[in-house]
Amino acid sequence: MQVPVSYYDEIYSFSGDWDVPSKCGLKIGTHNGQTYVIVTELYQDNPGTSVTYAGRKLAEQICANKGLQLADILYIECNPDTHSKLSFYDEEYFLVDFNTADSALRYRQLSIDELKLLIE
């Protein structure tokens, strides 16, 4: 199951759980003065930790490597459409909130219209 390259600008290698080499699609851009980071699950092309399970660790690695501050970005996780008959492979986007009092991550699913408002 190949993820179309239209979902990302680069394949980003990161250190996943237990420092297992992992990969995701990465797209960074700016819209209305706000930097956004979209990490895309690569499914079978990722040998390690998924973007959802990597969470804050992945976001911190991207920020450190790209010169960004976690508090200053919109961090979005993408499960791309792989044209599968299985509904859990449908396209979905989630805005991730790292700024919570209890240090737990909060996810909010974005509609396509909400996504477009954030990145186009």
Secondary structure as UniProt FT lines:
FT   HELIX           5..7
FT   STRAND          10..15
FT   HELIX           17..19
FT   STRAND          21..31
FT   TURN            32..33
FT   STRAND          34..40
FT   HELIX           43..45
FT   HELIX           51..66
FT   HELIX           70..72
FT   STRAND          73..79
FT   HELIX           87..89
FT   STRAND          92..97
FT   TURN            101..102
FT   STRAND          106..110
FT   HELIX           112..119
//
